[in-house]
Amino acid sequence: MSLLEIKNILATIDESGNLTGIGRAPRVAIIHMKDGKAEDSEYIDVKWGESHETEQEGMHHANIAKFIIANKINEVIAGGAGPDMCNMLEKLGLTVRIESGNYKDFIK
C-alpha cells in the first residue's frame, strides 16, 4: 500500500489568473493536488488589497495566516511578497514560490 501525496496550493491571482502579490491579491485559487496531479480548484474573492488599506497594523497578515491555516495550504505561488509576509509564511512552514505569469503554468 502506498501513501498518496496530498497537498493544497494557494495561488494569488487577478481576474485573469495572472499571479499577484500576496498581501494585495484580489482573488486566490486553491488547487487540490493528489499524487502530483491537480484534482480540482476553487476560486475565492479575498480582496486582500482592500483589507490591506483598512485593517489595523498586524491584522492583515494575521487574517491571511488564518485563511491559510483554515484551508490547509502547503504551498503558495505568488507574483510577490514583502519581507514581513515571507517571514510569516516561513513561520507557517509553507513553501513559497515567487513567479510571474498565469498560475496554471506552475501547476504540474
N, C-alpha and C positions, 0 to 999 in steps of 0.2 A: 504494500500500500504506500503510495507516495503522497506527500503533503502538497496541497495546492498553494501556490503563491497568490495571495490576495492583497491588493493594495488600492488605495484611493488617491488619485492625483487631483490637485486643485490647480486649475489654470485661471489666471486673472486676465479677463478679456474685455474687449469692447463689443459693440453690437455685431461687428463683422467677424468676430473670432480672432482678431489680432491681439497679441499679448500686450498688456498694460502694466504699469507699476502696481504693486500690491495695495499700498495704502490709499490709492485713489481709484481703484478699479470700480467701474460701474456694474460689472457683471462677473460671475465666475462660472466655470464649467467644472463639475466634479465628474471625473472619469473613473468608473469602477473597473479595475483590471483583475483578471484571473489568469494565472499562468502566462503572464506577459501579453495577454490579448485584452483589448477593450471589450467589456461585456455590455455596458450601457453608459450613458452620460445623462446628467441632469444639469439644467441651466438655472441659475438663481440671480435675480437682480439684487445686488447687495448695496449698491450706491455708496460705497466707501468713500468716494470723492466728496460727496455731500456731507457725510458724517465727519470726515476729516476736518472740515471747517467749523463744525458746530460743537463737537464733543470736547469735554474738559481734557486738559493735559493728562496723558496716560490712559485715558479711557478708550481711545481709538485702537491702540494696539491690544488692549485687554479684550475688547469686543471681537477683534479679528481672531485672537487666540481662542476665545470661547467658541467661535464658529468652527475653527479648525479642529478643535478637540471634539465638539459635538458631532462633526461629520467624519471623524476617524481618518483624517487626512494623513498620509505618509510622505507625500512629496508635493512640492509647489513648483510650478513653472510660471514665470512672470517676465514681463518686459523690464522690470527694475525693482529695486527695493533700497531704501535708505539704510544706513548702518544700524540704527536702532531697531528697525524692522528685522533685518538679518539676524541681529543678536537675539531677538525674541524667538524667531523661528528656529534658530540653532538650539536654544534652550528647550524647545519643544521636541527636539530630536528629529527634525524634518530634513529631508534632502531638499535643497533649494537650487533650482536651475534658472539662471537669467539668460533669456533667449530673445530673439526678435522674429516677428512674422506671425503666421497663423499657428495657433496652438496645436492643430491637428497634425502639423508637420513634425511634432515632437512626441507624439503618442505612437508607440510601436507595440 
